[in-house]
Every structure is written in C-alpha cells, then in structure tokens.
Amino acid sequence: MPTLSPRIQNIVTGADDGWGVQEKAREMILAGRDGIIMLTMGDHDFPTDKAIRDACADALAAGRTTYGSIHGIVPLRDQIAKRASPVHGIEVDPDHIVVSMGGQAALFAASMACIDPGDEAIVIEPYYATYEQTIRAAGGIPITIRTSADRGFQPNPEDLRAAITPRTRMILCNTPNNPSGAVYTRETLQGIATLCIEHDLWLISDEVYHSQVYEAEHISPASLPGMRERTFIVDSMSKSHAMTGWRSGWIICPDAQAANVIIDLFLTSAYGLAPFIQLAMRAALAGGKGPEHEIAQKYRFRRDRAVESLARSKRLKIHPPEAAMYVLMDLRAFAPDAERFAYALLEETGVAVMPGDSFGASAAGHIRISLTAPEEKLVEACTRLATFADTWSDT
C-alpha cells in the first residue's frame, strides 16, 4: 500500500481541541437528554434574512446554476468594494477582490500565497481554532505568540519581534478577535505594522467580525502607512449576515498579481462559488448596513444579558467582549483545568461550552460561550454556569 502524504496527515494534530465537548453534547441530545443548551459554535440560531433567501431562490428559478466565476461576478465584486472601502479605511479595486467559499477558504488561499513549505508564520493567541491547521495545510510552520488576559489580550509587538527568524514570512492577525472579543488598538496595530515593514513580512488580517464592534474602533491594519501593499484581508458574510452555511467569503488582495495567483489556486480547487449564491450575496450587500446593524445589535443585547447573568458568580472572572459574539471567562483561580470543568458542566447542567485551550495556550484555564442562543435560553445557560462555578470543586 502506498502511504498518505505526511503533509495532509499532519494538518490536524489529533488533539481534542475542545470540540469533544460539543460532540458529547450532540450525543446526549440524540440519546434523549433534555435541557441541553449548546453555546459552543459561532453559528446563528436564526436564519438568513428572507430577502437574501428570496434573491437566491430567484436566481435558482432563473436557471443560474452553471459554473460560477472563479474571480467572482463583477456586480458582486463591485458591491464588496463599495462596502469594503469605508470599513477597512482603504480604496478597494474590485479587480483585487477574489470571492471564496467562506472565510476559511480565503484564509487558506491567502496562506498559500504568502508561505512556502518550511516557512514560518506567526499566529497571535488566542486564535480561531483552525489557524494553526491552515498554516500547516499550506506547508508552513505556525509560531504562536501568547497574549495576556491582564492586558486585555492585546499582543505585545516586542514578543512578536522576538519570534521573528530568517524563516518568518507572515503574521496572522485577527481583530476583532475570536474568542476574546478584543479589538486591537491603533498602537498595537502600529507595532505589528512596523515589524512587517522592517522584516518585509506579509500580513493576513482576518476581519470577519468588523460589523460587531461595540465599545471600540475597528482599525484595519491595511489602512496604516506602508501596509496596503503587504496585507491580505479576509472577510465573509457568515457572521455579519447570518450566512454561515452559504460559504460566502472573499479576499481583498494587495494587488492584481496577488489576486491572479489566488484565482489560479481556486481554478484547481473550488472552481468558483455557485452563481445563485453570488447573486444572493450581491443582494445582501445591496441592502446596505441595515441587516448587519440589526444582527450586531442583537448580539450586543445578548452580550449584556449574558455578562449580567454570569456576574452573579463570585468566582468567574469575565472578560466583557468589545466585539464579536462570544464571552470568555477566566477559571484559573478555582478550576485551572478548563476542559475538565467543561465536561463536568455539560454532564451536570446540560450547558455545552468551549474550553479555552482550543484557542491556544493564552486562553488555557478559560472557557468561551457563544451568544448563539435565544435570549431566554442564553440567560438560563449563564445562570446554570454561574451557579455551577460557585459550587465546583476541582478535586
């Protein structure tokens, strides 16, 4: 028997990464356990807006079921550019946009464009669970940089500087951040930009939560001097428009050459997003900021309700998020093994959460909840969690 490629076998390390709690919760539901409340994935508990679904249905009825444009249809790229310029603080050429199968495909494509096998890529913790895997899939070596909860998970540029070697080719930055809800300050981003310019590094900027910023200002690192030509911006409609299952994303590339190599990659893989999905995306963006604003307001309200309910605990240390749709809690003072706590919480209360270890060592000893449950269920889950935390004994 021939052997499988070590490259593909080493994408996922085989560790639990916290997803075992979610799978256990699903098994309990299938076994008939009542009262399970899932607060694990960032998947909305409400459907995509009807106007967007209707636009997709109209496109299907009109027979728009042929191959899709690999680059992305022009009307959609025009709408993305119109939206992107004020959001990211830069002028965006529609020809520099490549439509992708969700933000994950955009992240992988940008990584492929930035690194060769054996190159190092710096990843700032805490991070979205697939970041390290995506870099390994592109042949790179992820180098993780810790941040501190005491500093609001703002990365220290000097820590990044210390990690740079002759093999470093890129930095992966996520602001607003999942899982912490932190929004990187201008000072933080300027420090990262300085390193990219000094060491001639690429920057991949994952900005998919830019529409869900509550207390801070979203600043795209691409808007800083000297950064536009070295930054790939990853964005999608999954969170902003409740379109997780549509796989509706894109990359804003530094220039036409970068866009062309991304198109070449998609030519040999996804071969373009379905036209009926692209037309639905165009209709969604043509609707203006209304749908995005409504979803952001919903999550801001849920954040406030969740934080209020969790604050009843005398033990939990809550990091109220400045953005996004999650709340991160520090258990280290009484339950340093967050994964053990999460499994016990599920067994005893029926509430499923993500252990912080899933997002890197910086979030060890933490748990993350997703705000993707109706308000009544969310408050009930947070109340159960707070009560359980105050009675938990890690012995």
NUKEVEX-513707 format. One line per 3 residues: number of its first residue (from 1); for each residue x, y, z of N, C-alpha, C. Coordinates in steps of 0.1 Angstrom, whole numbers, plus 5000, padded with zeros to 4 digits. Each point is the difference from the previous one (the first is absolute). Layout:
NUM> X:Y:Z:X:Y:Z:X:Y:Z  ...
// end
This chain:
1> 5008:4988:5000:4992:5012:5000:5009:5012:5000  4997:5010:4991:5007:5013:5001:4996:5007:5013  5008:5009:5004:4997:5007:5013:4994:5014:4996
4> 4992:5005:5009:4994:5013:4998:5011:5011:5003  4998:5011:4994:5009:5011:5001:5001:5004:5015  5012:5001:5005:5002:5006:5014:4994:5014:5001
7> 5001:5007:4989:4994:5014:5001:4985:5000:5004  4993:4991:4993:4985:5000:5003:4997:4993:5013  5009:4990:5004:4998:4994:5013:5003:5008:5012
10> 5008:5011:4998:5004:5008:5011:4993:5013:5001  4989:5002:4992:4992:5012:5000:4994:5002:5014  4993:4989:5004:4994:5000:5013:5008:4991:5010
13> 5003:5005:5011:5009:4993:5009:4994:4988:5007  4987:4999:5000:4993:4989:5007:4996:5003:5014  5003:5012:5005:4996:5004:5013:4985:5003:5000
16> 4994:4999:5012:4986:5003:5002:4996:5014:4995  5008:5010:5004:4998:5014:4997:4987:5005:5004  4994:4993:5010:4987:5006:5006:4988:4995:4992
19> 5001:4996:4988:4988:4996:4992:4993:4988:5006  5008:4992:5008:4994:4989:5006:4988:5003:5009  5000:5012:5006:4989:5004:5008:4987:5001:4992
22> 5002:5007:4988:4989:5002:4991:4994:4986:4995  5009:4991:4996:4996:4987:4996:4993:4992:5011  5005:5001:5012:4993:4994:5011:4986:5005:5002
25> 4999:5013:4999:4987:5006:5001:4990:4995:4990  5005:4999:4988:4991:4995:4989:4996:4985:5002  5009:4992:5006:4997:4987:5003:4989:4999:5011
28> 5001:5009:5009:4990:5000:5011:4987:5004:4995  4999:5009:4991:4988:5004:4993:4993:4989:4993  5009:4993:4992:4995:4988:4993:4995:4989:5009
31> 5006:4999:5012:4996:4990:5009:4988:5004:5008  4994:5012:4997:4988:5004:5007:5001:5009:5012  5012:5004:5003:5002:5009:5011:4994:5014:4998
34> 4991:5004:5009:4993:5013:4998:5009:5011:5006  4997:5012:4996:5006:5012:5006:5014:5003:4996  5005:4994:4990:5014:5003:4995:4999:5013:4993
37> 5009:5009:5004:5002:5013:4993:5014:5001:4994  5000:5002:4987:5013:5000:4993:5005:5014:4999  5011:5003:5006:5007:5013:4999:5014:4999:4995
40> 5002:4991:4991:5013:4996:4995:5004:5007:4987  4993:4998:4989:5003:5005:4987:4995:5014:4998  5007:5008:4992:4995:5013:4996:4990:4999:4988
43> 4990:4992:5002:4990:4998:4989:4986:5006:5005  4995:5009:4992:4988:5007:5005:4988:4991:5002  4992:5004:5010:4988:4992:5003:4988:5006:4992
46> 5002:5009:4991:4989:5005:4992:5004:4999:4985  4991:5000:4991:5003:4998:4986:5005:5012:4993  5006:4998:4988:5004:5012:4992:4987:5008:4996
49> 5001:5013:4999:4989:5008:4997:4992:4996:4987  4987:5001:5001:4992:4995:4989:5003:5006:4987  5003:5013:5000:5004:5007:4987:5012:4993:4993
52> 5009:4996:5008:5012:4993:4994:4996:4986:4995  4992:4993:5008:4996:4987:4995:4991:5001:4988  4992:5010:4999:4992:5002:4988:5008:5003:4988
55> 5011:5008:5002:5009:5003:4989:5006:4987:4994  5004:4991:5009:5006:4987:4996:4989:4992:4993  4988:5000:5005:4989:4992:4994:4997:5006:4986
58> 5001:5013:4998:4997:5006:4987:5011:4996:4990  5013:5000:5005:5011:4996:4991:4999:4986:4996  4995:4991:5009:4998:4986:4997:4989:4998:4990
61> 4989:5008:5002:4989:4999:4991:5004:5005:4986  5009:5009:5000:5005:5006:4987:5010:4991:4993  5003:4989:5007:5010:4990:4994:5014:5004:5001
64> 5004:5008:5011:5014:5004:5002:5007:4989:5008  5001:4988:4993:5006:4988:5006:5012:4995:4993  5006:5008:4991:5012:4996:4993:5012:5002:5008
67> 5012:4998:4995:5012:5003:5007:5000:5015:5004  5006:5003:5012:5001:5014:5004:5013:5006:4996  5001:5013:4999:5012:5006:4997:5011:4997:5011
70> 5011:4996:4997:5011:4997:5010:5004:5013:5007  5001:5011:4992:5004:5012:5006:4988:5006:5009  4988:4997:4996:4988:5006:5006:4994:5009:4990
73> 4986:5000:4999:4994:5008:4990:5002:5015:5002  5001:5007:4990:5003:5014:5001:4990:5008:5009  4987:4998:4998:4991:5008:5009:5002:4997:5015
76> 5004:4988:5004:5003:4997:5013:5012:5006:5005  5011:4999:4992:5013:5007:5004:4998:5015:5001  4992:5005:4992:4997:5015:5001:4994:5003:5013
79> 4990:4992:5004:4993:5002:5013:5010:4998:5012  5008:4990:4999:5010:4997:5011:5009:5012:5001  5005:5005:4989:5009:5012:5000:4994:5012:5006
82> 4987:5002:4996:4993:5012:5005:4999:4999:5016  4997:4988:5005:4999:4998:5014:5013:5001:5007  5010:4994:4993:5013:4998:5007:5008:5013:5002
85> 4999:5009:4991:5008:5012:5001:4998:5008:5013  4988:5003:5004:4998:5006:5013:5003:4991:5012  4998:4987:4999:5002:4991:5011:5015:4999:5003
88> 5008:4998:4990:5014:4998:5002:5009:5012:4999  4994:5011:4996:5007:5013:4999:5010:5001:4988  4997:4993:4990:5009:5000:4988:4991:5000:4987
91> 5006:5004:4989:4993:4999:4988:5001:4986:4995  4990:4994:4996:5000:4985:4995:4996:4999:4986  5009:4995:4992:4997:4997:4986:4993:4987:4999
94> 4988:5000:4993:4993:4987:4999:5008:4989:4994  5010:5003:4991:5008:4990:4994:5010:4994:5010  5001:5006:5011:5009:4994:5011:4993:4991:5009
97> 4987:4999:4998:4992:4991:5009:4998:4987:4993  5001:4989:5008:4997:4987:4995:4990:4993:5009  4989:4996:4995:4989:4994:5008:5004:4986:5003
100> 4997:4996:5012:5004:4986:5005:4989:4993:5007  5002:4987:5002:4991:4992:5007:5001:5002:5015  4996:5012:5004:5000:5003:5014:5013:5006:5004
103> 5001:5005:5013:5012:5006:5005:5011:4989:5001  4997:4988:5003:5010:4989:5002:5008:4998:4987  4993:4999:4989:5007:4998:4987:5008:5012:4997
106> 4995:5012:5004:5008:5012:4997:5013:5000:5009  4999:4996:5012:5011:4999:5009:5011:4990:4994  4995:4989:4996:5009:4990:4994:5007:5005:4987
109> 4992:5006:4992:5006:5006:4987:5010:5010:5003  4997:5009:5009:5010:5011:5004:5013:4994:5006  4998:4989:5008:5012:4994:5005:5008:4993:4989
112> 4994:4994:4991:5007:4994:4988:5008:5011:4992  4994:5012:5000:5006:5010:4992:5012:5006:5007  5001:4999:5014:5010:5006:5008:5012:4991:5004
115> 4997:4987:5001:5011:4992:5005:5003:4988:4991  5012:4995:5000:5004:4988:4994:5002:4990:5011  5001:4987:4996:5003:4989:5010:5013:5003:5008
118> 4998:5000:5013:5011:5002:5009:5001:5014:5005  4992:5010:4994:5000:5013:5005:4993:5001:5013  5003:5010:5008:4994:5002:5013:4989:5011:4999
121> 4989:4998:5007:4990:5010:5000:4996:5003:5015  5000:5012:5004:4997:5004:5014:4985:5001:5002  4995:4993:5010:4986:5000:5003:4998:5006:5014
124> 4992:5010:5001:4997:5006:5013:4989:4994:5008  5003:4995:5012:4990:4994:5008:4992:5011:5008  4988:4996:5005:4992:4988:4996:4995:5002:4986
127> 4998:4988:4993:4997:5001:4986:4989:4990:4996  4994:5003:4989:4990:4991:4995:5006:4986:4998  4992:4990:5003:5005:4986:5002:5007:4994:4988
130> 4997:5005:4988:5007:4994:4988:5012:5007:4995  5005:5010:5007:5011:5008:4995:5013:4992:4998  5004:4993:5011:5012:4991:4999:4998:4990:4989
133> 4989:4994:4999:4997:4989:4990:5001:5006:4986  4995:5012:4998:5000:5006:4987:5014:5002:4995  5009:5005:5009:5014:5003:4997:5007:4987:4997
136> 4997:4989:5008:5006:4987:4997:4996:4995:4986  4987:5002:4997:4994:4995:4987:5007:5007:4989  5005:5013:5002:5007:5007:4989:5015:4997:5000
139> 5004:4991:5009:5014:4996:5001:5008:5008:5009  4994:5009:5007:5008:5009:5009:5001:4994:5014  5008:5007:5008:5002:4997:5014:4994:5011:5009
142> 4989:4997:5007:4994:5010:5009:5009:5003:5012  5002:5013:5003:5007:5004:5012:4990:5009:5008  4996:4994:5011:4989:5007:5008:5007:5010:5010
145> 4993:5011:5001:5005:5011:5009:4989:5002:5011  5003:4999:5012:4990:5001:5011:4997:5015:5003  4988:5002:5004:4995:5013:5005:4995:4998:5014
148> 4998:5010:5008:4996:4999:5014:4986:5005:5002  4992:4993:5008:4987:5004:5003:5001:5014:5008  5011:5001:5008:5001:5012:5008:5002:5013:4991
151> 5005:4998:4987:5002:5011:4991:4988:5000:4990  4989:4994:5003:4989:5000:4991:5002:4992:4987  5010:4991:5000:5004:4992:4989:5005:5008:4988
154> 5005:5012:5004:5007:5008:4990:5014:4994:4998  5004:4997:4988:5014:4995:4998:5010:5010:5002  5012:4996:5006:5011:5008:5002:5009:4999:4988
157> 5002:5011:4992:5008:4999:4988:5015:4995:5003  5005:5002:5012:5013:4996:5003:5001:4984:5001  4989:4994:5004:4999:4986:5000:5000:4994:4986
160> 4993:5007:4991:5001:4996:4986:5014:5002:4994  5006:5011:5003:5014:5002:4995:5009:4989:5004  4999:4996:5013:5009:4989:5005:4998:4987:4993
163> 4988:4998:4994:4997:4987:4993:5004:5000:4985  5004:5012:4995:5003:5001:4986:5014:4993:4997  5001:4992:4990:5012:4993:4996:5002:5003:4985
166> 5011:4995:4994:5002:5002:4986:4990:4992:4992  4993:4990:5006:4990:4992:4993:4985:5006:5001  4999:5011:5008:4987:5006:5002:4995:5007:4987
169> 4988:4997:4995:4995:5006:4988:4987:5008:5002  4993:4997:5011:4987:5007:5002:4996:5000:5014  4990:5009:5003:4993:5001:5013:4985:4999:4997
172> 4993:4992:5008:4986:4999:4999:4994:5007:5012  4991:5010:4997:4994:5009:5010:4985:4999:4999  4993:4999:5011:4986:4999:5001:4994:5011:5009
175> 4995:5011:4995:4993:5010:5007:4989:5005:4992  4988:5001:5007:4996:4995:5013:5003:4985:5002  5003:4997:5012:5005:4986:5002:4990:4990:5005
178> 5001:4988:4994:4993:4989:5005:5011:4991:5006  5000:4996:5013:4988:5000:5009:4998:5012:5010  5010:5008:5001:5001:5010:5011:4990:5011:4999
181> 4996:5004:4987:4992:5012:4998:5009:5013:5002  5013:4998:5000:5009:5012:5001:5000:5007:4986  5002:5013:5000:5002:5008:4988:5014:5006:5002
184> 5009:4997:4991:5013:5005:5001:5001:5015:4998  5007:5007:5009:5001:5014:4999:5009:5005:4989  5000:5012:4997:5008:5006:4989:5015:4998:5004
187> 5003:5002:5013:5014:4998:5004:5005:4986:4998  4991:4990:5003:5004:4986:4998:5002:4997:4985  4991:5005:4992:5001:4997:4986:5012:5007:4993
190> 5003:5012:5005:5011:5007:4995:5013:4993:5003  5001:4994:5012:5011:4992:5004:5002:4988:4991  4988:4993:4996:5001:4989:4991:5004:5004:4986
193> 4994:5012:4996:5004:5005:4987:5015:5003:4999  5005:5006:5010:5015:5003:5000:5008:4988:4998  4996:4989:5006:5008:4987:4999:4998:4995:4986
196> 4988:5000:4994:4998:4995:4986:5009:5008:4990  5001:5013:5002:5007:5009:4991:5015:4997:5002  5005:5000:5013:5014:4998:5002:5005:4987:4995
199> 4992:4989:5001:5005:4987:4997:4994:4995:4987  4993:5009:4993:4994:4996:4987:4991:4988:5000  4990:5001:5009:4991:4989:5003:4986:5003:4993
202> 4993:4989:4997:4986:5001:4996:4992:5000:5013  4988:5006:4999:4991:5000:5011:4986:4995:4994  4995:4990:5007:4986:4995:4997:4991:5006:5011
205> 4991:5008:4997:4991:5007:5009:4986:4994:4999  4996:4992:5010:4987:4994:5001:4991:5010:5007  4991:5006:4992:4991:5011:5006:4985:4996:4999
208> 4997:4987:5001:4986:4996:4997:4990:5006:5011  5005:5004:5011:4991:5005:5011:4999:5016:5000  5005:5006:4989:5001:5015:5001:4986:5007:5001
211> 4989:4993:4997:4987:5006:5001:4994:4999:5014  5007:4992:5008:4995:4997:5014:5010:5006:5010  5002:5014:4999:5009:5007:5010:4991:5009:5008
214> 5001:4999:5013:4991:5006:5010:5007:5012:5007  5011:4998:5006:5006:5011:5008:5013:5006:4994  5005:4995:4990:5013:5004:4994:4998:5005:4986
217> 5012:5003:4994:5000:5004:4986:5007:4989:4992  4994:4995:4989:5007:4990:4992:5009:5008:4991  5013:4995:5000:5010:5006:4991:5006:4988:4992
220> 4999:5001:4987:5007:4990:4992:5015:5003:4999  5008:4990:5003:5015:5003:4998:5004:5004:4986  4992:4997:4990:5002:5004:4986:5000:5015:4998
223> 4993:5007:5009:4999:5014:4999:5012:5008:5006  5009:4993:5006:5012:5006:5006:5010:5003:4989  5008:5010:5001:5010:5003:4990:5010:4988:4997
226> 5001:4997:4987:5009:4989:4996:4994:4986:5001  4987:4999:5004:4995:4987:5002:4990:4995:4989  4995:5009:4992:4990:4996:4990:5006:4989:4990
229> 5013:5003:4996:5006:4991:4990:5005:4987:5006  4999:4998:5013:5005:4987:5006:4989:4993:5008  4987:5004:4999:4989:4995:5008:4990:4993:4991
232> 4996:4988:5004:4989:4993:4995:4989:5001:5010  4988:5005:4997:4989:5001:5009:4990:4989:4997  4997:4992:5011:4990:4989:4999:4987:5005:5006
235> 4989:4998:4992:4987:5005:5005:4990:4990:4995  4988:5000:5006:4989:4992:4995:4987:5005:5005  4989:4994:4996:4986:5004:5004:4995:4990:5011
238> 5008:4991:5004:4995:4989:5009:4995:5006:5013  5007:5010:5006:4996:5005:5013:4992:5013:4998  5004:5008:4990:4993:5013:4999:4986:4999:4995
241> 4997:4989:4991:4987:4999:4994:4993:4986:5004  5006:4993:5010:4994:4987:5004:5000:4991:4988  5011:4999:4993:5001:4991:4988:5011:4990:5001
244> 5001:4994:5012:5011:4990:5002:5000:4989:4990  4988:4994:4997:5000:4989:4991:5001:5003:4986  5000:5013:4996:5000:5004:4986:5014:4999:4995
247> 5010:5000:5009:5015:5001:4996:5002:5012:4991  4997:5012:5005:5000:5012:4993:5011:5009:5005  5012:4999:4994:5012:5008:5005:5008:5006:4988
250> 5010:5007:5004:5009:5005:4990:5013:5005:5006  5010:5002:4991:5013:5005:5004:5002:5014:4993  5004:5010:5007:5005:5012:4994:5015:4999:4999
253> 5005:4999:4988:5014:4998:4997:5007:5013:4999  5014:5000:5002:5007:5012:4999:5000:5006:4986  5000:4992:4990:5001:5005:4986:4994:4989:4991
256> 5000:5004:4987:4995:4991:4990:5008:4987:4999  5013:5000:5001:5008:4988:4999:4996:4990:5011  4999:5005:5012:4996:4992:5011:4986:4994:4998
259> 4990:5008:4995:4987:4995:4996:5001:4989:4990  5009:5001:4990:5001:4990:4989:5005:4987:5005  5009:5000:5010:5005:4987:5005:4990:4993:5009
262> 4992:5008:5007:4989:4994:5007:4989:4994:4991  4998:5007:4989:4990:4994:4990:5006:4987:4994  5013:5000:4998:5006:4987:4995:4999:4989:5010
265> 5001:5003:5013:4998:4990:5010:4986:4995:5000  4990:5009:4999:4986:4996:5000:4996:4993:4987  5008:5003:4989:4997:4992:4988:5003:4985:5002
268> 5009:4997:5009:5003:4986:5002:4994:4994:5012  4991:5008:5006:4993:4994:5012:4985:5003:5000  4996:5011:5004:4985:5003:5002:4994:5002:4986
271> 5007:5006:4991:4995:5004:4987:4988:5009:5000  5001:5009:5010:4989:5011:5000:4988:4996:5008  4995:5011:5006:4988:4999:5008:4987:5000:4991
274> 4990:4992:5004:4988:4999:4991:4994:5013:4997  4996:5003:4988:4994:5013:4996:4988:5004:5009  4991:4990:5004:4989:5004:5008:5004:5005:5014
277> 5011:4995:5005:5005:5005:5013:5006:5014:4998  5008:5001:4989:5006:5014:4998:4989:5010:4998  4989:4997:4993:4989:5010:4998:4993:5003:5013
280> 4999:4990:5009:4994:5002:5013:5009:5009:5008  5013:4998:5000:5010:5009:5006:4999:5014:4995  4999:5002:4987:4998:5013:4995:4988:5007:5005
283> 4989:4993:5000:4987:5005:5005:5001:5004:5015  5007:4992:5007:5002:5003:5015:5008:5013:5002  5011:5001:4992:5008:5012:5001:4993:5013:4995
286> 4992:4998:4990:4993:5011:4994:4989:5005:5009  4997:4992:5010:4990:5005:5010:5005:5010:5011  5013:5003:4999:5006:5009:5009:5004:4994:5013
289> 5002:5009:5010:5005:4995:5013:4989:4996:5010  4987:5001:4995:4989:4996:5009:5001:4986:5006  5001:4990:4992:5001:4986:5005:5012:4998:5009
292> 5011:5006:4997:5012:4998:5008:4998:5007:5014  4994:5012:4999:4998:5008:5012:4990:4992:5010  4989:4994:4994:4991:4993:5008:5006:4988:5007
295> 5008:4993:4993:5007:4988:5006:5010:5005:5010  5007:5010:4998:5009:5005:5010:4993:5005:5012  4989:5006:4999:4992:5005:5012:4995:4988:5007
298> 4996:4990:4993:4995:4988:5007:5011:4994:5009  5012:4999:4994:5011:4994:5008:5005:5009:5011  4999:5013:4998:5003:5009:5011:4991:4998:5012
301> 4987:4999:4997:4990:4998:5010:5003:4987:5007  5002:4989:4993:5003:4987:5006:5013:5001:5008  5010:5007:4995:5012:5001:5008:4997:5006:5014
304> 4992:5011:5000:4997:5007:5013:4992:4990:5009  4991:4993:4994:4992:4991:5009:5008:4989:5005  5009:4994:4992:5009:4989:5004:5009:5005:5011
307> 5007:5011:4998:5009:5005:5010:4993:5003:5013  4988:5006:4999:4993:5002:5012:4997:4987:5008  4996:4990:4993:4996:4987:5006:5013:4993:5006
310> 5011:5001:4992:5012:4993:5005:5006:5007:5012  4998:5013:5001:5006:5008:5011:4994:4996:5013  4989:4992:5000:4995:4996:5013:5010:4990:5007
313> 5009:4994:4992:5009:4991:5006:5011:5008:5008  5004:4995:5011:5011:5007:5008:5013:4995:4996  5001:4990:4991:5012:4994:4996:5005:5004:4986
316> 4990:5000:4991:5003:5003:4986:5006:5014:4998  5011:5000:4992:5006:5013:4996:4996:5002:4985  4992:5009:4997:4994:5002:4987:5008:5010:4992
319> 5003:4997:4987:5006:5010:4992:4989:5005:4990  4993:5011:5004:4989:5005:4991:5006:5004:4987  4995:4994:4989:5005:5002:4987:4997:5014:4995
322> 5010:5006:4993:4998:5012:4993:4993:4998:4986  5000:4988:4996:4995:4996:4987:4997:4986:4999  4994:4996:4988:4997:4986:4997:4989:4994:5008
325> 4999:4987:4999:4988:4993:5005:5003:4989:5011  5010:5003:5008:5005:4990:5010:5003:5008:5013  5000:4992:5011:5005:5005:5013:5010:4990:5005
328> 5012:5005:5004:5011:4992:5005:5000:5002:5015  5002:4989:5008:5000:5000:5014:5012:4993:5006  5006:5006:5010:5012:4995:5006:4997:4992:5012
331> 5004:4987:5000:4997:4991:5011:5013:4997:5008  5011:5006:4997:5013:4995:5005:5001:5000:5015  4993:5010:5007:5001:5001:5014:4993:4988:5007
334> 4991:4993:4994:4994:4989:5007:4999:4987:4991  5002:5001:4987:4999:4988:4991:5010:5001:4989  5012:4998:5002:5010:5002:4990:4999:4990:4988
337> 4993:4989:5002:4998:4990:4989:4986:5003:4994  5000:5009:4990:4988:5005:4994:4992:4989:4993  5008:4991:4994:4993:4989:4993:4993:4991:5009
340> 5006:4997:5011:4993:4991:5010:4988:5008:5006  5001:5012:5002:4989:5008:5005:4988:5000:4989  5004:5001:4987:4990:5001:4990:4992:4987:4999
343> 5007:4988:5001:4993:4988:4999:4991:4998:5012  5005:5004:5012:4991:4998:5012:4988:5010:4999  5003:5012:4995:4988:5009:4998:4990:4994:4991
346> 5004:4994:4989:4991:4994:4991:4992:4988:5007  5007:4992:5007:4994:4988:5006:4990:5004:5010  5003:5010:5008:4991:5004:5012:4990:5010:4997
349> 5002:5009:4990:4991:5011:4997:4994:4999:4986  5007:4993:4991:4995:5000:4986:5004:5012:4992  5010:5008:5005:5005:5011:4992:5013:4997:4994
352> 5001:5001:4987:5012:4997:4992:5008:5013:4997  5012:5000:5004:5009:5012:4997:5013:4995:4994  5008:5009:4996:5013:4997:4994:5011:5002:5010
355> 5009:4990:5003:5011:5003:5008:5010:5009:4993  5006:5009:5008:5009:5010:4994:5012:4994:4993  5004:4989:5004:5012:4993:4994:4999:4999:4985
358> 4987:4999:4995:4997:4999:4986:5006:5012:4992  5003:5011:5007:5003:5012:4993:5015:5004:5003  5008:4991:5005:5014:5003:5003:5002:5001:5015
361> 5013:4999:5004:5004:5000:5014:4996:5012:5007  4999:5012:4993:4996:5012:5007:4986:5000:5006  4991:4991:4995:4987:4998:5005:4998:4988:5009
364> 5011:4993:5003:4999:4989:5009:4995:5004:5013  4992:4992:5006:4993:5004:5013:4988:5009:4998  4996:5002:4988:4988:5008:4997:4990:4991:4993
367> 4987:5004:4999:4990:4994:4992:4994:5011:4991  4995:4997:4989:4993:5009:4991:4986:4996:4998  4991:5009:5001:4986:4997:4996:4997:5008:4987
370> 4992:4994:4991:4995:5007:4989:4986:5006:5003  4997:5012:4995:4987:5006:5003:4989:4996:4991  5002:4988:4994:4991:4996:4989:4989:4991:5006
373> 4992:5006:5009:4988:4993:5005:4990:5011:5003  4987:4997:4999:4990:5010:5003:5002:5005:5014  4996:5013:5002:5004:5007:5013:4996:4992:5012
376> 4988:4994:5000:4995:4993:5012:5009:4988:5003  5003:4993:4989:5009:4988:5002:5014:5004:5004  5005:5011:4994:5013:5005:5003:5001:5004:5015
379> 4990:5007:5005:5000:5004:5014:5000:4988:5009  4991:4990:4996:4999:4988:5008:5014:4993:5001  5006:4999:4988:5013:4993:5000:5011:5007:5008
382> 5000:5014:4999:5010:5007:5008:4997:4999:5015  4987:4999:5004:4997:4999:5014:5004:4986:5005  4998:4990:4992:5005:4987:5004:5015:5000:5001
385> 5007:5006:4991:5014:5000:5000:5005:5007:5012  4995:5012:5003:5004:5008:5012:4998:4992:5013  4988:4993:5001:4998:4992:5012:5009:4988:5001
388> 5003:4994:4989:5009:4988:5000:5014:5005:5004  5004:5011:4994:5014:5005:5003:5002:5002:5015  4989:5006:5007:5002:5003:5014:4999:4988:5009
391> 4996:4988:4994:5000:4988:5008:5011:4990:4996  5007:5003:4990:5010:4991:4994:5012:4997:5009  5003:4987:5001:5012:4997:5008:5009:4992:4991
394> 5012:5004:4997:5009:4994:4991:5009:4989:5007  4993:4991:5006:5007:4989:5008:4995:4987:4996
// end
